[in-house]
Amino acid sequence: MAPAAIVEHGTHHAVEQPNINENFNSHKDGLALEALSDDIDDVNVLKAALKVKQGNATQKEKDIYEKSQFDAEKDKTQFRQYEAACDRVKNFYREQHEKQTVAYNLKARNDFLSKTRAEMTVWEAIERLNTLIDESDPDTSLSQIEHLLQTAEAIRRDGKPRWMQLTGLIHDLGKLLFFFGAKGQWDVVGDTFPVGCAFDKRIIYPDTFKGNPDHDDEIYSTEHGIYTPGCGLDNVMLSWGHDEYLYHICKEQSTLPDEGLAMIRYHSFYPWHREGAYEWMMNDKDYKMLQAVRAFNPYDLYSKSDDMPKAEELKPYYMELINEYFPTKVIKW
């Protein structure tokens, strides 16, 4: 029987409540993490164009499947070129692909459930991540909060639902994991993929899986591995990182709809939502979620060239959204 994406125990317990400042220590280079994350985005921007399902808007808010308009005039081929970063990106994926094993993923999920790393509101978490990145280099103009607001504002300008705007605001907030005991960059960012079955050739740099102990395992190396066809992605372990981390927090502590949770969990699952891999895993729910993720993806990739939003002016609006969908206010991270 396939393992669930995570073992549910209601809410995860505050077995350990460390000093929050100890988690955000200076030896973690947030700027390097974000530079790598940008390089990864550049690779995905320059890959094949998305095919977004069209829908008809029948209400005041536009249907989430209606084609994005904010990027209509943008030449996708003119976004930052990544040739200079190719070696760094490939080296990153080599490490990620070698270390994301079934054993590691089971341990990561157990660690997630074993303790609360910090307690703070969503906006405090955004500001904390923003400060961390900025403090890595006092001369940088890089701002996490601006990137998050760019995504949310693009969704808002296109008239998409409030919950989708909030999803855009928080979708990368799981990068806080980097400062909560992550082993490195490889278990925080990067395209995601299932573990416990054969690594599909449509995953980026597929040859770099050869150093993964699961690559030649008698069970994990088979097409279906520990899963059964049609098992549904809810029952699949995706490689651990900021997507999975935030997804489980939001699933437990927010009222975001399934589509919003899917946008968070699968936005880096490019082998699935762009390349068409792992269709054999899908159930009826997953086909619907796939369209939602594809509708979200343009806002994730193409909003970084937009004008820089002013956080303090927008904060009241987004605080209203946060309070609407996170009723407990203070989140256990």
Secondary structure, DSSP 8 states (H G I E B T S, - for coil): ----SS---SS---S----HHHHS-TTS-HHHHHHHHHHHHHHHHTS-----------SSS--TTS---TTTT--GGGS---GGGHHHHHHHHHHHHHH--HHHHHHHHHHHHH----EEEHHHHHHHHHHHHHHT-TT----HHHHHHHHHHHHHHTT--HHHHHHHHHTTGGGGGGGTT-SSSTTTSS---BSSS---TTSSSGGGGGGSGGGG-TTTTSSSTT--TT--GGGS-B--SHHHHHHHHHHHH----HHHHHHHHHTT-HHHHTT-TTGGG--HHHHHHHHHHHHHHHHHHH-TTS----HHHHHHHHHHHHHHH-TTSEEE-
